[in-house]
Amino acid sequence: MHKGAERTRTMLQSDMGTRHESIVDHGAEEIANALPGKHCVYSSLRTSLQRYGVNMAEAELFMLCGSMCAEYGGNLKRFGPEKYPEQLQEMAASGGPVIRVEPWVEGISNETDLLRVLTSGYGTMLHTSSTALTYHDVYVKNYPRGHVIELCGLDLQERTAQVNDSFLLDSSGHAMTYVGSARLDDLMQGIIEYAWLVEQPVPLSPRELHAACAYHIRQYVTGEKVATDQHVKRGDAGYRAFVGDFHLLEDMEDQEFRTYCHEIYYNLRLGSALHLTDYTADYCRLHQATLGPQAQHVIELAQALYADWHKLNLHIYKTGLQLRKHRMPEITERALHLIERQREMLEELMILAEQASE
């Protein structure tokens, strides 16, 4: 928790039958000292599920959502996992918790919708624009990004919300948590979607998790998905199409080139290559007993791949700052080599997961 964050206070709910102006989730206190996550989507899911007795690691949720299958539709500024609702749908289809997502419609949606789902009995999450999260300067001063937090309470008289932000990444790259108040009116300006568990979540067995993991890795390898947009490439094909378009940067004006390099750096860092390799190593560590001794080899492959993606990503960032457009062919070649190693790593994990799910 960063300096200045306040712990969420518990409010009495004895008068809820006549007064719906304030409510705080009973479990908010329990997460006040939770460790910061590695990604907002999976860390918010993690803490939400923990409060209902289901302990799942971020890496397990990443696999369950099929989030290794990054998508590319031809815009170099957009590369990463499916949209938030689609990831949650993949999780439910894989046997995981069922979470309903509703879009926030300007002029129609309001705080009573949030109060309704908050009092439904299960956790509530908000997908927001980061610039609406005015409780920390890092959000206000930087480029707007989508961000997922938990909603723990509302006070309509004071116009405040109680939130849990389990992945607050400061300007130095240090991950923190924030459990405290947010200005409700600011928050409502940035909400994209709100989501909530529709029923008590049920733990999954290792066998069920491995079956889902193997299924989604096969999707990664084949790029298949029912009714997907034909212009969107997924998984291995998505990575190759994304990197294959790096040559487009060579003809850009200087400022545009710098901007695109920064966006590529951001997209590889958060949600795709670096998280894929990091979570793969975490998943194998968690399930080494059921995956077998070969899981150690996958861990080593993932760690080496993470280090090499990290080096290349910094190289991309510096290339943008230095306007070295002539480096793009070399960067493309290095990236394609890493993508091939990534596919081989996931195929090895897929075989282990399939065997462990039988």
N, C-alpha and C positions, 0 to 999 in steps of 0.2 A: 504494500500500500504506500503510495507516494505521500510526501509531506503535505499535510493539510487535508488529507482525506478523513472523513468522519465515518465512524461505524454507524450502520443503520440502527435506529432505535426501534424497539418493538412497541406497537401501539395496541391499546385495548380494543377488542372487537365485540364486547358485550352488547353494544348498542347498534350492531350492524343491521338489525331488522328495521330500524327507523332512520338510520343515518348512513348514507353511502357517500360521504364526503371524504373519508380517509380510510385507508386500509394498508397494512404492511404484512407481507408474507411472513408466516410464522418461522420459516427457516432462514430468514435473511442473516441473522446473527451467526449462524453456523458456518457461513461461507466468508465471513469477514476476513479471516486469516488464511484463506485458500491461496495456494501457490499460483503465481501468474502462469497463464497458458502460453502456447506457442502460436496459436491462431485463434482469432475471435470466434469463428463459427464453432470449432470443435471444443474450445475451452468453455464457451457459454453452454453448449450441450452437456459437457462433462459436469459442470457445477449444478445445472438444473436437474440432471438425473440423480446426482448424489443426494440431493435433498429429498428424493423419493425412494431412497434405498438401493439404487442401482449404481454400482461403481464401475464405470468404464473409462478407460484411458483415451486421451485424444487420438492416439494412433489407431485404436480400435474403431473409433467413430469415423475417422478419416477413411478407413477401409470399408466400413459398413455403408458409408455414403457414396462409395465409388469415386471418391474425389481425386484419385490418381489419374482419371480419364480427363485430363485438361482438354479444353476445346479451343479451336481457332477458326474464325470465320472470315479472315482476310484483313482484319484491322490490327496492325502491329501493336496498338495500344491496349488491346484486349486479348489476353491469353490467360487461361486458368480453369479451375473446376467449373462445373455447371452453375447456374444461378442458384441462389439460396433455396428457393422452394423446391427446385428439381433435386437438389442434394438430399433434402429431407424426404422427398418422395422415394428416392432410391433407398434410403435407410429403412423406411417402412416396408418397401417391397422386398427387402432382404431379411425381413423378420425382426427388425429393430423397432424402437418406439414409434408410435404414430403421432405425428405433429401436424396440426392444421396451420396453414398460412393464409392470411388475408391481406390483400393490398391496401395501403392507406390511400384513400381517395380524397383529394383536396375538396373541401366544401361539403363533404358528406361524412367522412370519418371524424370522430372527435374523442375526447377523453372518456366518454361513457362506454365506448367500445373497449377501451383498455381496462376500465373498471370491471366490465362484464367478464372478460377473460381472466382477469386477475382474481376474481372471486369464484371462478369455475372450479377451483380446487387443485389445479396443477400449474406448473411453471409457465412463465410468460417471457418471451424474448422479443426484442425489437431489432429490426434491421434498419439502420438509420444512416443519414449522411453525417460524416464525422464532424463537419463544421457546426452541427447543431448541439454537439457535446461540449457545452461551454464551461464545464467544470474543470477543464485543463487547457492551457494555452496551446499545447502541441496540436490539438485538433483545430482550434480556431485559426491558427497562423499558417497552416499548411493546406495543400491542395485537397479538395473534398474527396473522400473515399467512402465506400460502403463499409459499415462497421456493425457488428452484432453485440448487443449487451443484454443483460437480464433486467426485467422490470420487477422490482420487489415490493413497491408500494406507491400509493398516490395520496396526496393531500390536496383536494380541490380548492379548499379555502385558502391555503397558503400558496397554491399554484406550484407545488413541488412534486417531484417524483423521487423515489428511492431506487437506486440502480446498483447493479453489480457489473463492473467492467473488468473482465478477467484477462484482458490482453491490451493493456495501455502501453504502447510503444513510444517512449520519449525520443527526443531529437538525437540522443546519443546511441539509440538502438537498444536501450535497456528496457526490458519488459517489466511492468508493474501491474498492480491491481488498484481499482478504486471501488470502494463500497461506501456510498453516501448519497447526498442529494444532488438533483439536477433541476434546473428551471424547466417546469413543465411546458411553458409556452415556447421556449427555445427548442425543446425536444420535439414538440409537435410539428415544428417547421421542417424537420428533417426526416421524419419517419417514412420509410419506403414500404415496409411490411411489418406486421406483427404476427407472432406465432405462439402456439401454446400446445402442450401435451393434452391430448383429448381423453387419456385414460391413464391409470396407474401403469408405469413402465415395468416390464418384466425382464430380468437378467437373461442374457443369452449364454449358452454353454460354449466352451471353446470349439467344439465341433461345429456349432452353428456359425460362429464367427469365421472359422476357417473356410466353410463352404461359401459364405458371402465374399470373403477376401478373394478366393480362387475365381469366383464368378466375375467379379469386377476386374481382376487382372486379365482374364480372358477377353473381356470387353476392351481393355486397354490395348491388347495385342491385335485384336481384329478390327477395332474401331466401330463395332456394331452397336446399334441401339435402335429399338423400335421407334418408328415415326420421327427420327431425328431430321433436322434440316440437312438436305443434301449438300449445301454449301459449307456446312460446318464439319470440320475434321476433328476426330476425337482420339485421345490416347496417343499411341505411337505415331499414327498418321498426323495427328494434330501438332505434335512436337515438330515433326519433319516439315510440315507445311509452314509453320510459324518461322522456323529457322531458315527455311528456303526463301522466305521473303525478305531476309536481311539485306539482300542486294538492293532493295528499293531505297535504302537509306543513303546509298552512294550518290544519288542525284538530288538529294534534298538540300535546301538552303541551310545555312549554318545553324540558325536558331531552331529550326524544325528538326534537324539532325540531332542536336543536343537534347531536345525534348523527347524524341522517340527513343534514344538510347537510355534516358532516365526511366521511361515507362517500361521498356524491356527489362531493365535491371529490377524494377519494382515487381513486375509480374513473375519473373523467375525466382525472386526472393520470397514472395508471399503467395502461397497457394499452389505453386507448381513444383519445379525441379527441386528446390532446396527443402521444401516441406515433404515432398514425396520421398526423398532419400532419408531424411531425418525420421519420419514416421515409420518407414520400412524397418529401419534399425530398431526403433522403439518396439514395434509390433513383434519382431523376432525375439527380442530380449524378454518381453512379457510372456511369450508362448514357447520358449525354447524347449520346455519339458514335453509339450505335445507335438511340436514341429520336428523334434529330433535333433541329433548332433549337427546335421548339415545347416541348421539355422545359423550357426556361428559363422559359416562361410558367407551367408547372405548379409549378416551384420557387417562383416569386413568389407564386402563389396559396396554396401550402402554408405559406410563411413568414408571410404576412398572416393566414391562418386560425389558425396556431399562436398568434400574438400575441393575436388576439381571443378564442380559447378560454382562453388563460392569464388574460386580464383578467376574463372572465366567471367563471372558476373561482375566482379570488380573491374576486370579488364574492359568490359563493355561500358561500364559507368565512366571510367577514365577516358576511354576513347571518345565518348560524347563530350566531355569537358574539354578535351584537347582538340576536338574537331579533326580527328585522324580518320577520315572516311576510307582511306586506302586499307585500313585494317579489317574491313568487313569480310572479305573473302576468307582470311585466316580465321576470324572469329566463327564464321559459318562452318568451316571445316572442323574446327575443334568442337563446336556444339553438336554436330552430327555424329562425331565419334562418341561423345558422352551419351547421346540418345541411344546409340546402339548398345552401349554398356548398360544403360538403364533398362532397356528391353530384356537383355539377358538376365539381369538381376531379378526382375519381376517374374520372368518365366521360371526361374529357379524357385522363387518363393511360391509360385502357383502350384508347382508340382508337390512341394512339401505340404501346402495347405490342402490340396485335394486328397492326399494320402491321409492327412490328419482328420479330415472330415468324414472318412468312410467308417 
